[in-house]
Amino acid sequence: MDLEQKVILITGASSGIGKAVALALSHGHNRIVITARRKELLSDVAETIQKNGSEALAIDGDALDEEQAANIIQQAVVQFGRIDIALLNIGAGPSLSIAQACPDDIKQNMRVNYDTMINFFCPLVRQMKVQDSGGIIANTNSLAGFLGLPTQGQYSAAKAACRIFLDTARIELKQYNIRVLTICPGFVVTERNKQGGIPGSLTMSMDDAARNILKALKSESKEYLFPTRLKIAIMLPRFLPRFATERILSRLLHS
Ligand SMILES: NC(=O)c1ccc[n+]([C@@H]2O[C@H](COP(=O)([O-])OP(=O)(O)OC[C@H]3O[C@@H](n4cnc5c(N)ncnc54)[C@H](OP(=O)(O)O)[C@@H]3O)[C@@H](O)[C@H]2O)c1
């Protein structure tokens, strides 16, 4: 789908990758609905979107609340009549040592990554089913969702759950012309994780990530993994014996 003059919803757009994608799309005369909890940050993003020539609707809300998510979709449709593209982008992956974790630490990560996606997904499907041209629902997933990474077990599990759910949704929703995309970035330097200690050669900027996400939306790639070097690294263990993968990953933990 071309990315001009479209109605586009981006969740988690107050900072990081969601904000970068919203700003990248704002040069295409789009109508962009942005949502997150931090109202002032959202207003700043909306202002820049408008300066760049698109319309903006900023709606603050907590995506953990099913009703608030459904209301956001409703407000977007009242304002703009339809939703052509939705990027469900909310998520977080703080490090967690399983030996120290309590059940709620682990389940909270599933809520932030999986539940927030589902809370938007269902009302979006209801809306897109009645639109002549269907629509695109994309999720900002992660390369971490392909492998149980040390200190990221809860995050890898949550992103894998999203990915598998979307695989099924893609098949079931094809009849309504709803295209479901899973977009999997590697490490992206954002405001929140810039002290993260990941070697610079393995990271990319938010603008690079946004460029790739726009490419994925435009091409409607069902599963889009980037950057290539990390994509290969993350896929390699599929072809290695398990003991070799575990040895490599435990070196990561102790490095
Ligand atoms: N950074 C990376 O290296 C990387 C790599 C691969 C994938 N990803 C994925 O990319 C996505 C964006 O992450 P990011 O790195 O850009 O992080 P970020 O800057 O922390 O962005 C997260 C966004 O989600 C919003 N959010 C969080 N909880 C929410 C809630 N309950 N309700 C509504 N909004 C909520 C935050 O806004 P408020 O706090 O204002 O609500 C913020 O706008 C995530 O899904 C992440 O897993 C990130």
The ligand as an SDF file (V2000), in Angstrom:
LIG
                    3D

 48 52  0  0  0  0  0  0  0  0999 V2000
   14.2210   -0.3990   21.0490 N   0  0  0  0  0  0  0  0  0  0  0  0
   14.5370   -1.5810   20.5730 C   0  0  0  0  0  0  0  0  0  0  0  0
   15.7200   -1.9940   20.5410 O   0  0  0  0  0  0  0  0  0  0  0  0
   13.4690   -2.4900   20.0070 C   0  0  0  0  0  0  0  0  0  0  0  0
   13.8610   -3.5720   19.2160 C   0  0  0  0  0  0  0  0  0  0  0  0
   12.8870   -4.4070   18.6860 C   0  0  0  0  0  0  0  0  0  0  0  0
   11.5520   -4.1620   18.9410 C   0  0  0  0  0  0  0  0  0  0  0  0
   11.1920   -3.1170   19.7260 N   0  0  0  0  0  0  0  0  0  0  0  0
    9.7640   -2.9010   19.9690 C   0  0  0  0  0  0  0  0  0  0  0  0
    9.4130   -1.6250   19.4770 O   0  0  0  0  0  0  0  0  0  0  0  0
    8.2710   -1.1350   20.1710 C   0  0  0  0  0  0  0  0  0  0  0  0
    8.5350    0.3000   20.6380 C   0  0  0  0  0  0  0  0  0  0  0  0
    9.5830    0.2610   21.5880 O   0  0  0  0  0  0  0  0  0  0  0  0
   10.5960    1.4690   21.8280 P   0  0  0  0  0  0  0  0  0  0  0  0
   11.9400    0.8580   21.9700 O   0  0  0  0  0  0  0  0  0  0  0  0
   10.3630    2.5450   20.8480 O   0  0  0  0  0  0  0  0  0  0  0  0
   10.1760    1.8770   23.3260 O   0  0  0  0  0  0  0  0  0  0  0  0
    9.5910    3.2130   23.9700 P   0  0  0  0  0  0  0  0  0  0  0  0
   10.2930    4.4130   23.5130 O   0  0  0  0  0  0  0  0  0  0  0  0
    9.5480    2.9180   25.4290 O   0  0  0  0  0  0  0  0  0  0  0  0
    8.1100    3.2450   23.3910 O   0  0  0  0  0  0  0  0  0  0  0  0
    7.0590    2.5200   23.9320 C   0  0  0  0  0  0  0  0  0  0  0  0
    5.7790    3.2600   23.6310 C   0  0  0  0  0  0  0  0  0  0  0  0
    4.6930    2.4990   24.1630 O   0  0  0  0  0  0  0  0  0  0  0  0
    3.8750    3.3540   24.9640 C   0  0  0  0  0  0  0  0  0  0  0  0
    3.2440    2.5550   26.0120 N   0  0  0  0  0  0  0  0  0  0  0  0
    3.8440    1.7220   26.8970 C   0  0  0  0  0  0  0  0  0  0  0  0
    2.9220    1.1710   27.7110 N   0  0  0  0  0  0  0  0  0  0  0  0
    1.7110    1.6720   27.3190 C   0  0  0  0  0  0  0  0  0  0  0  0
    0.3830    1.5120   27.7820 C   0  0  0  0  0  0  0  0  0  0  0  0
    0.0770    0.7020   28.8140 N   0  0  0  0  0  0  0  0  0  0  0  0
   -0.6090    2.1900   27.1530 N   0  0  0  0  0  0  0  0  0  0  0  0
   -0.3360    3.0280   26.1340 C   0  0  0  0  0  0  0  0  0  0  0  0
    0.9060    3.2280   25.6510 N   0  0  0  0  0  0  0  0  0  0  0  0
    1.9150    2.5630   26.2450 C   0  0  0  0  0  0  0  0  0  0  0  0
    4.8480    4.3990   25.5240 C   0  0  0  0  0  0  0  0  0  0  0  0
    4.1770    5.6090   25.8130 O   0  0  0  0  0  0  0  0  0  0  0  0
    3.6670    6.1090   27.2450 P   0  0  0  0  0  0  0  0  0  0  0  0
    4.7160    5.7350   28.2430 O   0  0  0  0  0  0  0  0  0  0  0  0
    3.5010    7.5680   27.0170 O   0  0  0  0  0  0  0  0  0  0  0  0
    2.3650    5.3980   27.4720 O   0  0  0  0  0  0  0  0  0  0  0  0
    5.7340    4.6290   24.3020 C   0  0  0  0  0  0  0  0  0  0  0  0
    5.1220    5.5430   23.4190 O   0  0  0  0  0  0  0  0  0  0  0  0
    8.0320   -2.1340   21.3110 C   0  0  0  0  0  0  0  0  0  0  0  0
    7.0160   -3.0200   20.9580 O   0  0  0  0  0  0  0  0  0  0  0  0
    9.3570   -2.8650   21.4350 C   0  0  0  0  0  0  0  0  0  0  0  0
    9.2030   -4.1420   21.9680 O   0  0  0  0  0  0  0  0  0  0  0  0
   12.1200   -2.2620   20.2760 C   0  0  0  0  0  0  0  0  0  0  0  0
  1  2  1  0
  2  3  2  0
  2  4  1  0
  4  5  1  0
  4 48  2  0
  5  6  2  0
  6  7  1  0
  7  8  2  0
  8  9  1  0
  8 48  1  0
  9 10  1  0
  9 46  1  0
 10 11  1  0
 11 12  1  0
 11 44  1  0
 12 13  1  0
 13 14  1  0
 14 15  2  0
 14 16  1  0
 14 17  1  0
 17 18  1  0
 18 19  2  0
 18 20  1  0
 18 21  1  0
 21 22  1  0
 22 23  1  0
 23 24  1  0
 23 42  1  0
 24 25  1  0
 25 26  1  0
 25 36  1  0
 26 27  1  0
 26 35  1  0
 27 28  2  0
 28 29  1  0
 29 30  1  0
 29 35  2  0
 30 31  1  0
 30 32  2  0
 32 33  1  0
 33 34  2  0
 34 35  1  0
 36 37  1  0
 36 42  1  0
 37 38  1  0
 38 39  2  0
 38 40  1  0
 38 41  1  0
 42 43  1  0
 44 45  1  0
 44 46  1  0
 46 47  1  0
M  CHG  2   8   1  16  -1
M  END
$$$$
